[in-house]
């Protein structure tokens, strides 16, 4: 895979250089498809979800995508490999538009993989990337590939908040209280910005009447490298898994500043077939080639 090649002066000015994408899961909710096709490569129209996430990271300034994979999931990283032979074949057929689509993943961002040998939780997956992140990097991004956060740009806002407040910054959505029991929920206080809150704690899947707020965690993190020390000091939870939220909670208890950016856009969950179907339809409706016919068909189908 390609390596990042930025000059030191430019690199030091970036809010973060590395973006970690945990992609070691088995994709059990998509079986039997995921017997052979990694969930992260399922197409949203014609582009794998992980490529959409990689594009978001690159747009925010990341230079290196660290994909945390499990043994046997080499196809995820292979999607970003050089495809010059295929490009040459397409060029000889005059399919320049397809050449651009095929080339995009390889040109987006440098990619490396790290292996998570056992499924020990999100915290463990993030910890697996420790040695691949430069010693001079004070923060790094984590993007969960199941989450599409729309429109893109929240990582840029998160970097601005870290620049102002320091510490770690997470992403949150404001969800209706009656739906809050399905989420991890932040306990927060106000700052001078309505879309930025200081985090004092987090509660997993609270009853609506007991939820400390209606701000639910989304799959975007900008973490200070102090998270690695915290991951070393937390105890495994259920199933022997290390939970990233437990490490964040430990940092909060020790005075480490943690904030959330409240994202006012949309979100798609690619981690289950229902959410994936909605994402596919949503993106297809916006596609100039497929959208008009699909919209007409859906209208007829729903009214039939």
Buried (B, 14 or more C-beta within 10 A) or exposed (E): BBEBEBEEEEBEEBBBBBBBBBBBBBBEBBEEEBEEBBBBBBEBBEBBBBBBBBBBBBBBBBBBBBBBBBEEBEBBBBBBEEBEEEBEBBEEEEBEEBBEBBBBBBEBBBBBBBEBEEBBBBBBBBBBBBEBBEEEBBBBBBBBBBBBBBEBBBBBBBBBBBEEBBBBBBBBBEBEEEEBBEBBBBBBEEBEBEBBBBBBBBBEEBEEEEBBBBBBBBBBBBBBBBBBEBBEEBEBEEEEBBBBBBBBBBBBEEEBBBBBBBBEEEBBBBBEEEBBEEBBBBBBBEEEEBBEEBEEEEEEEEEE
